[in-house]
C-alpha cells in the first residue's frame, strides 16, 4: 500500500506540474461578476431549473452542502454532483444507482429497509442531509423532488456535526420559481411490472410569490419472489420574495412507504453466496415488510444584510413512524441444505426539530480577502424504539432450521422446520425498549482566506455539546451522558492557474458511543468517550475547458465505529480501522453532444485493536472500483447512453471469512424527443444479464442483483 500511495502522490504532483503547461488559455471558470453572494430577490438570475451558476460557483436555490458560495475548484475535498437532468437521462430511481457511478463510495444492503452507503470504507445509515440539514432517520429516500444530489467525501464535522466519517450525501430539493408557470411529469413501467407516475407543477402568481408541487406514486416490483410494495411522495413548496434582499421558502413533505423486505441469500463453505440459492427468498411472505409514514416541515429564510453579508436561517421538523419486520438467514449447511432462520420486529417513533443559523460575510483586511462562515445549530430529538425477537415453539428460541427450498416453508408465522415438524412463531420476546431524548447545541466558524491570487487557506472549528438521555423501559433504568467535542478543519489551496487547484486538507469528526441511531449507551459503552475520526487528503482539481473537469485525490482515514457482530447480526461491536485510498474523477462535456462521467477508486485498509494491526481488511472495502457513463446526442432529438460499473470483491464480515464476489455491470439508455415538450426513453440495466451480488449486510445476507431489465418512460413538460 505504501508503494501505491507513493506512486499516487507522484501522479498528483506530475499532474500539478504539467497542468499550467497543458491548460488552455480559455477564460477561467471561477470568475465572478460582483460579489459571490448572489442576489436573492425577485430579479435573481436563473439558469436551467432554478440553479444559478456564477462562473464555477454552484449556488442552488437551496442550501448546498458546503454552505458558502465557494467555487467547486476551491473546495479541498472530493465532491460529486448529480443533477436532476442526469437523473432523468439515466433513468435513475434510487440513491444506490447514483452511488454505483460515484468513485470512492459503494452501497451496503441496509437490511432491505434503508439507504446505506459505504463512504471510503465506512458504512453509514445516518450521514444523509436534505437542503443542508441532517436527515438521519433510516428509510429509502425518493428522488422525485430533487434538484441535485451532492456526495462529499471525507469527514467534516465543522459543516455537518457528528458522524460523516467517510463523507455525507446531501439532497437539494426543488423550490418554487418566481415569475414562471409550468408543469410536467413522467409515467414509467419496467419489465418487472414496476410502475411509477410523478408530476412537477409550478405556479407563480406574481414576481414575489411562487408555489410548486412535486408528487410521486410508485408501485414496486422486482426479480425476487414476494417482492411488492408502494411508495407515495408529496412535496408542496412556496417561495415568497419579502423584499429585494429576502427570500422565504416553505415546504411540507409527506412520505408513505411500504415494501417487502429481502435480506438476500446465504453463503457456502467457501464464504461466497451460493449461486444455486439465487432464487430462494429467506423470509416470510407476510412478515417481511417495512411500513413508514413521515411528515416533514421545512422553512428557509435567506436575507442579504448588505452586498457582502448574508444570513440563512432554517427550521426543520420531522415526524416519523416506522415498523420493520423481517426474517433472515443466520447459518447454512450446504451438505444438508439446511438454513437457520432468525427474525425480529422493530418499531420507531421519532420527532426531530432542527434549527440552524448561518452567516456568510465577505470582507478584506488589506490585500487579503476573507469569506467567513459562522453559525449555530440546535437539534432536539425524541425517539422511542423497541425490538421483539422471534420465538419458535419447536425450538423454544428465536432461531429455527428449515430446508433451503423455493419457497421457504414459512408463511404467516407458521411453517415446517427441517425435522418435518410444524412450527409456529410469535414476535413476543422483548429484546429492548428504549426512549431516547437527545439535545445537541453547536457553534462553528470558518474562514476561507485568499492570501494571494494563487494561495487560499481554509481554517475553522466547531464545538458540539451532545446531551443524551436513555430510558431502558423494562428495567426502569435511566442513563444520561453529555459529551462536548471540538472538531477542527484546515485546508490549503494552491492555484498555479485559475483553472487548476492543488489542495491539502485535514479534518476531524466524532460519533457518540450511542451510535448513529442512539441504540445503546448501556454497560461498558456508558463509560467510553466518543470516537474521533481524522482525515488527511491531498488532491488536484483541473478544469480542462469550460464544462470538463478532473479531480484526483489521495487520502488517509482513521476511524472507529460500532459495526454488526460477525456472530450475531442483531448486535454490534466496535471496530477500529485505518483506510487509505486514491480517487480519480472526470466529469463534463468532452465535445458538443458528448458528455462523460467517469470515476476510479483504489481503497486499502486494515483493522486495528488495542494490540495493534490485525492483518484483517475492513468489511465492504473493494480494492478497485471503476465506473463510466457516456451520454451522446446523435441528433437534435435522439440520444444514447452507455455505462459500465465495476467493483472488486470485498469481505462481507470483519472476520474476513465471507466474500462478496467482484462484478461488472453494463447499462444503456436511449431517448427520442417527440417534440419540444415530450420525450420517450428506455433505460436498460445489466445488458449482459450477469449474475452478481451488489452488496450485503452480514455473512448470510448477500443481495442478488437484478438480471437484464428495461424501464420505459414518457416525460412531458408544458
ChimeraX attribute file (.defattr): number of C-alpha atoms within 10 A of each C-alpha:
attribute: neighborCount
match mode: 1-to-1
recipient: residues
	/A:1	11
	/A:2	8
	/A:3	8
	/A:4	14
	/A:5	17
	/A:6	12
	/A:7	12
	/A:8	19
	/A:9	18
	/A:10	12
	/A:11	14
	/A:12	21
	/A:13	15
	/A:14	11
	/A:15	19
	/A:16	21
	/A:17	13
	/A:18	11
	/A:19	21
	/A:20	17
	/A:21	10
	/A:22	10
	/A:23	15
	/A:24	13
	/A:25	13
	/A:26	10
	/A:27	12
	/A:28	18
	/A:29	21
	/A:30	18
	/A:31	15
	/A:32	15
	/A:33	8
	/A:34	10
	/A:35	12
	/A:36	20
	/A:37	20
	/A:38	21
	/A:39	19
	/A:40	20
	/A:41	21
	/A:42	21
	/A:43	14
	/A:44	14
	/A:45	14
	/A:46	15
	/A:47	10
	/A:48	8
	/A:49	14
	/A:50	19
	/A:51	17
	/A:52	18
	/A:53	18
	/A:54	23
	/A:55	17
	/A:56	21
	/A:57	21
	/A:58	16
	/A:59	21
	/A:60	21
	/A:61	24
	/A:62	21
	/A:63	23
	/A:64	22
	/A:65	23
	/A:66	16
	/A:67	17
	/A:68	21
	/A:69	19
	/A:70	18
	/A:71	19
	/A:72	19
	/A:73	28
	/A:74	25
	/A:75	19
	/A:76	25
	/A:77	28
	/A:78	26
	/A:79	22
	/A:80	23
	/A:81	18
	/A:82	17
	/A:83	14
	/A:84	21
	/A:85	13
	/A:86	14
	/A:87	21
	/A:88	14
	/A:89	18
	/A:90	27
	/A:91	22
	/A:92	15
	/A:93	15
	/A:94	15
	/A:95	20
	/A:96	18
	/A:97	15
	/A:98	21
	/A:99	19
	/A:100	22
	/A:101	25
	/A:102	27
	/A:103	28
	/A:104	30
	/A:105	25
	/A:106	27
	/A:107	22
	/A:108	25
	/A:109	22
	/A:110	20
	/A:111	21
	/A:112	24
	/A:113	25
	/A:114	17
	/A:115	22
	/A:116	25
	/A:117	27
	/A:118	20
	/A:119	28
	/A:120	30
	/A:121	28
	/A:122	24
	/A:123	26
	/A:124	25
	/A:125	18
	/A:126	24
	/A:127	25
	/A:128	26
	/A:129	20
	/A:130	21
	/A:131	23
	/A:132	21
	/A:133	23
	/A:134	20
	/A:135	21
	/A:136	16
	/A:137	22
	/A:138	20
	/A:139	23
	/A:140	18
	/A:141	17
	/A:142	18
	/A:143	19
	/A:144	25
	/A:145	24
	/A:146	18
	/A:147	22
	/A:148	21
	/A:149	25
	/A:150	19
	/A:151	23
	/A:152	21
	/A:153	24
	/A:154	29
	/A:155	30
	/A:156	30
	/A:157	27
	/A:158	25
	/A:159	23
	/A:160	22
	/A:161	27
	/A:162	26
	/A:163	26
	/A:164	28
	/A:165	32
	/A:166	29
	/A:167	28
	/A:168	25
	/A:169	27
	/A:170	24
	/A:171	29
	/A:172	25
	/A:173	23
	/A:174	27
	/A:175	28
	/A:176	26
	/A:177	25
	/A:178	26
	/A:179	16
	/A:180	15
	/A:181	16
	/A:182	13
	/A:183	15
	/A:184	16
	/A:185	19
	/A:186	20
	/A:187	18
	/A:188	20
	/A:189	18
	/A:190	18
	/A:191	15
	/A:192	15
	/A:193	15
	/A:194	17
	/A:195	19
	/A:196	20
	/A:197	19
	/A:198	20
	/A:199	20
	/A:200	21
	/A:201	18
	/A:202	23
	/A:203	19
	/A:204	20
	/A:205	13
	/A:206	13
	/A:207	15
	/A:208	19
	/A:209	22
	/A:210	23
	/A:211	23
	/A:212	22
	/A:213	22
	/A:214	24
	/A:215	19
	/A:216	22
	/A:217	19
	/A:218	20
	/A:219	17
	/A:220	18
	/A:221	20
	/A:222	16
	/A:223	16
	/A:224	18
	/A:225	15
	/A:226	18
	/A:227	17
	/A:228	17
	/A:229	18
	/A:230	18
	/A:231	20
	/A:232	19
	/A:233	21
	/A:234	19
	/A:235	23
	/A:236	22
	/A:237	22
	/A:238	22
	/A:239	23
	/A:240	23
	/A:241	22
	/A:242	16
	/A:243	13
	/A:244	15
	/A:245	18
	/A:246	20
	/A:247	23
	/A:248	20
	/A:249	22
	/A:250	19
	/A:251	22
	/A:252	17
	/A:253	19
	/A:254	17
	/A:255	18
	/A:256	17
	/A:257	22
	/A:258	21
	/A:259	21
	/A:260	28
	/A:261	26
	/A:262	28
	/A:263	27
	/A:264	31
	/A:265	29
	/A:266	31
	/A:267	27
	/A:268	18
	/A:269	13
	/A:270	10
	/A:271	19
	/A:272	20
	/A:273	27
	/A:274	17
	/A:275	16
	/A:276	8
	/A:277	18
	/A:278	20
	/A:279	16
	/A:280	19
	/A:281	26
	/A:282	32
	/A:283	27
	/A:284	26
	/A:285	22
	/A:286	14
	/A:287	20
	/A:288	26
	/A:289	24
	/A:290	23
	/A:291	20
	/A:292	21
	/A:293	18
	/A:294	19
	/A:295	17
	/A:296	17
	/A:297	18
	/A:298	19
	/A:299	18
	/A:300	20
	/A:301	19
	/A:302	24
	/A:303	21
	/A:304	21
	/A:305	13
	/A:306	11
	/A:307	15
	/A:308	16
	/A:309	17
	/A:310	22
	/A:311	19
	/A:312	20
	/A:313	19
	/A:314	22
	/A:315	18
	/A:316	20
	/A:317	18
	/A:318	20
	/A:319	18
	/A:320	19
	/A:321	16
	/A:322	21
	/A:323	18
	/A:324	23
	/A:325	24
	/A:326	27
	/A:327	26
	/A:328	27
	/A:329	29
	/A:330	24
	/A:331	19
	/A:332	23
	/A:333	15
	/A:334	14
	/A:335	8
	/A:336	10
	/A:337	13
	/A:338	17
	/A:339	25
	/A:340	21
	/A:341	20
	/A:342	24
	/A:343	24
	/A:344	24
	/A:345	23
	/A:346	18
	/A:347	19
	/A:348	19
	/A:349	17
	/A:350	20
	/A:351	19
	/A:352	20
	/A:353	16
	/A:354	20
	/A:355	17
	/A:356	20
	/A:357	17
	/A:358	20
	/A:359	21
	/A:360	22
	/A:361	20
	/A:362	19
	/A:363	12
	/A:364	11
	/A:365	7
	/A:366	6
	/A:367	9
	/A:368	13
	/A:369	18
	/A:370	20
	/A:371	22
	/A:372	21
	/A:373	21
	/A:374	19
	/A:375	20
	/A:376	18
	/A:377	21
	/A:378	17
	/A:379	18
	/A:380	16
	/A:381	17
	/A:382	16
	/A:383	19
	/A:384	17
	/A:385	18
	/A:386	18
	/A:387	20
	/A:388	20
	/A:389	25
	/A:390	28
	/A:391	23
	/A:392	20
	/A:393	14
	/A:394	14
	/A:395	14
	/A:396	11
	/A:397	14
	/A:398	20
	/A:399	20
	/A:400	24
	/A:401	19
	/A:402	23
	/A:403	20
	/A:404	24
	/A:405	15
	/A:406	13
	/A:407	17
	/A:408	19
	/A:409	20
	/A:410	23
	/A:411	17
	/A:412	12
	/A:413	18
	/A:414	15
	/A:415	19
	/A:416	18
	/A:417	22
	/A:418	18
	/A:419	9
	/A:420	11
	/A:421	11
	/A:422	14
	/A:423	18
	/A:424	19
	/A:425	24
	/A:426	15
	/A:427	17
	/A:428	14
	/A:429	15
	/A:430	14
	/A:431	14
	/A:432	17
	/A:433	19
	/A:434	23
	/A:435	20
	/A:436	23
	/A:437	18
	/A:438	19
	/A:439	17
	/A:440	20
	/A:441	18
	/A:442	20
	/A:443	19
	/A:444	22
	/A:445	21
	/A:446	23
	/A:447	20
	/A:448	23
	/A:449	20
	/A:450	18
	/A:451	13
	/A:452	13
	/A:453	13
	/A:454	14
	/A:455	16
	/A:456	21
	/A:457	21
	/A:458	21
	/A:459	19
	/A:460	20
	/A:461	21
	/A:462	25
	/A:463	19
	/A:464	23
	/A:465	16
	/A:466	19
	/A:467	17
	/A:468	20
	/A:469	19
	/A:470	23
	/A:471	17
	/A:472	17
	/A:473	13
	/A:474	11
	/A:475	10
	/A:476	8
	/A:477	11
	/A:478	14
	/A:479	14
	/A:480	15
	/A:481	17
	/A:482	14
	/A:483	13
	/A:484	14
	/A:485	19
	/A:486	18
	/A:487	23
	/A:488	21
	/A:489	23
	/A:490	19
	/A:491	21
	/A:492	22
	/A:493	25
	/A:494	20
	/A:495	23
	/A:496	16
	/A:497	16
	/A:498	20
	/A:499	27
	/A:500	28
	/A:501	26
	/A:502	26
	/A:503	24
	/A:504	20
	/A:505	22
	/A:506	22
	/A:507	24
	/A:508	29
	/A:509	30
	/A:510	26
	/A:511	24
	/A:512	24
	/A:513	23
	/A:514	18
	/A:515	18
	/A:516	20
	/A:517	13
	/A:518	19
	/A:519	18
	/A:520	19
	/A:521	20
	/A:522	16
	/A:523	8
	/A:524	8
	/A:525	14
	/A:526	14
	/A:527	11
	/A:528	11
	/A:529	15
	/A:530	20
	/A:531	19
	/A:532	19
	/A:533	26
	/A:534	22
	/A:535	23
	/A:536	20
	/A:537	23
	/A:538	23
	/A:539	27
	/A:540	28
	/A:541	30
	/A:542	24
	/A:543	25
	/A:544	21
	/A:545	19
	/A:546	16
	/A:547	14
	/A:548	17
	/A:549	20
	/A:550	18
	/A:551	24
	/A:552	25
	/A:553	24
	/A:554	24
	/A:555	23
	/A:556	22
	/A:557	24
	/A:558	21
	/A:559	26
	/A:560	21
	/A:561	26
	/A:562	18
	/A:563	20
	/A:564	18
	/A:565	18
	/A:566	19
	/A:567	14
	/A:568	12
	/A:569	18
	/A:570	12
	/A:571	11
	/A:572	17
	/A:573	12
	/A:574	14
	/A:575	17
	/A:576	21
	/A:577	21
	/A:578	20
	/A:579	22
	/A:580	23
	/A:581	24
	/A:582	25
	/A:583	23
	/A:584	21
	/A:585	24
	/A:586	21
	/A:587	20
	/A:588	18
	/A:589	18
	/A:590	18
	/A:591	12
	/A:592	8
	/A:593	13
	/A:594	16
	/A:595	18
	/A:596	19
	/A:597	22
	/A:598	21
	/A:599	23
	/A:600	21
	/A:601	24
	/A:602	22
	/A:603	21
	/A:604	20
	/A:605	22
	/A:606	17
	/A:607	22
	/A:608	20
	/A:609	12
	/A:610	7
	/A:611	6
	/A:612	9
	/A:613	13
	/A:614	12
	/A:615	11
	/A:616	15
	/A:617	22
	/A:618	26
	/A:619	26
	/A:620	26
	/A:621	28
	/A:622	26
	/A:623	16
	/A:624	20
	/A:625	27
	/A:626	23
	/A:627	22
	/A:628	22
	/A:629	20
	/A:630	19
	/A:631	22
	/A:632	17
	/A:633	17
	/A:634	11
	/A:635	10
	/A:636	9
	/A:637	13
	/A:638	16
	/A:639	19
	/A:640	21
	/A:641	21
	/A:642	19
	/A:643	22
	/A:644	20
	/A:645	21
	/A:646	19
	/A:647	22
	/A:648	16
	/A:649	19
	/A:650	21
	/A:651	24
	/A:652	29
	/A:653	25
	/A:654	20
	/A:655	16
	/A:656	17
	/A:657	14
	/A:658	24
	/A:659	21
	/A:660	27
	/A:661	19
	/A:662	16
	/A:663	16
	/A:664	18
	/A:665	22
	/A:666	20
	/A:667	20
	/A:668	21
	/A:669	22
	/A:670	20
	/A:671	21
	/A:672	18
	/A:673	17
	/A:674	13
	/A:675	10
	/A:676	10
	/A:677	11
	/A:678	16
	/A:679	18
	/A:680	19
	/A:681	22
	/A:682	22
	/A:683	23
	/A:684	21
	/A:685	21
	/A:686	22
	/A:687	18
	/A:688	12
	/A:689	14
	/A:690	15
	/A:691	17
	/A:692	22
	/A:693	22
	/A:694	23
	/A:695	22
	/A:696	27
	/A:697	22
	/A:698	28
	/A:699	31
	/A:700	29
	/A:701	25
	/A:702	31
	/A:703	24
	/A:704	24
	/A:705	19
	/A:706	18
	/A:707	16
	/A:708	18
	/A:709	17
	/A:710	19
	/A:711	19
	/A:712	19
	/A:713	20
	/A:714	19
	/A:715	19
	/A:716	19
	/A:717	15
	/A:718	11
